[in-house]
Amino acid sequence: MDAPVVVITGASSGIGEATARLLDAQGARLALGARRADRLEALAAELGGEARIRPTDVRRREDVRALVDLAVQAHGRLDVLVSNAGVARIAPLEDQAVEDWEEMIDVNLRAVLYGIEAALPHFRAQGSGHVVNVVSTSGLRIVPGQAVYAATKNAVRTLSEALRQEAGPDLRVTAVSPGMTRTELVDSVPDAGARAAARERMDEIGMPADAIARAIAFAIEQPPGVDVGEIVVRPTAQG
Ligand SMILES: NC(=O)c1ccc[n+]([C@@H]2O[C@H](COP(=O)([O-])OP(=O)(O)OC[C@H]3O[C@@H](n4cnc5c(N)ncnc54)[C@H](OP(=O)(O)O)[C@@H]3O)[C@@H](O)[C@H]2O)c1
């Protein structure tokens, strides 16, 4: 695809930022969203002229729509939506951290639906489009403490497959499952001890975020008519 127009949510750090850097280097025209505007501004300045940014809280439907609209206004079309924003408030259900459950549902699941809602009309009008959803190996190997996080990721895996089946030949849908990747994600683990343990493990075996960016780029660079449905990328050391 020639200079695709790509929206990335959660582009202020980690996998989203690495994906923005890689796709920009490959010539994509980007619209980047996240809440931390300072981080987006610094990234856009590094990337040069084509990248657009918009402070975005993906829990707000109108923010997600405005980010998609920004891409279309700036670049004239939308080729790919990468729904990557996510939080991992890992804790046992026993802790009854209901607000953390709600945030994970809102950011990891509900916002993906907002993205589909915003992007589909453009994809339909163009007769092409690509939804890339960042899910997780947490949904493939379920472990204690990750119940709600993994549930949101598997809900997105399910709706990715349903969208693929419903969408017909014009739409591509990809679910990318990263294993442990060195990012800021563990900062959102509420318990200090669990957070430190997760950080240690991440530093020990985590992949660079670029490993996931390359998987996303691989799905995007396929010719029209070729849909990479699922990609799982783990560190070799991950059990
Ligand atoms: N790292 C891993 O080991 C791993 C493994 C499997 C899956 N994943 C998934 O990969 C994706 C990216 O995470 P990451 O590892 O790169 O972690 P990260 O560095 O913490 O990045 C998360 C991104 O999501 C954004 N975000 C969080 N809440 C948001 C909200 N309400 N509105 C808009 N943006 C929001 C953050 O931006 P702001 O805070 O600036 O809003 C940030 O840009 C997530 O979906 C995560 O679940 C990561």
The ligand as a Gaussian input file, in Angstrom:
#p B3LYP/6-31G(d) Opt

LIG

0 1
 N        3.723000      -4.664000      27.319000
 C        3.265000      -5.908000      27.282000
 O        3.884000      -6.849000      27.815000
 C        1.959000      -6.196000      26.578000
 C        1.612000      -7.535000      26.385000
 C        0.412000      -7.826000      25.751000
 C       -0.396000      -6.802000      25.303000
 N       -0.040000      -5.506000      25.506000
 C       -0.950000      -4.449000      25.037000
 O       -0.237000      -3.536000      24.224000
 C       -0.954000      -2.295000      24.213000
 C        0.032000      -1.155000      24.416000
 O        0.556000      -1.231000      25.723000
 P        2.104000      -1.009000      26.038000
 O        2.645000      -2.295000      26.503000
 O        2.759000      -0.303000      24.958000
 O        1.987000      -0.105000      27.376000
 P        2.196000       1.452000      27.640000
 O        3.586000       1.849000      27.326000
 O        1.683000       1.672000      29.017000
 O        1.230000       2.136000      26.583000
 C       -0.164000       2.177000      26.778000
 C       -0.711000       3.280000      25.917000
 O       -2.144000       3.320000      26.106000
 C       -2.506000       4.645000      26.319000
 N       -3.723000       4.773000      27.109000
 C       -4.021000       4.245000      28.323000
 N       -5.227000       4.670000      28.741000
 C       -5.695000       5.499000      27.770000
 C       -6.865000       6.264000      27.604000
 N       -7.852000       6.288000      28.544000
 N       -7.027000       7.020000      26.491000
 C       -6.048000       7.028000      25.551000
 N       -4.922000       6.304000      25.618000
 C       -4.746000       5.558000      26.735000
 C       -1.315000       5.302000      27.010000
 O       -1.305000       6.698000      26.744000
 P       -1.696000       7.856000      27.804000
 O       -1.396000       7.348000      29.174000
 O       -0.827000       9.003000      27.363000
 O       -3.154000       8.114000      27.555000
 C       -0.167000       4.637000      26.282000
 O        0.146000       5.348000      25.107000
 C       -2.018000      -2.392000      25.305000
 O       -3.268000      -2.655000      24.714000
 C       -1.557000      -3.587000      26.119000
 O       -2.621000      -4.214000      26.779000
 C        1.137000      -5.180000      26.116000

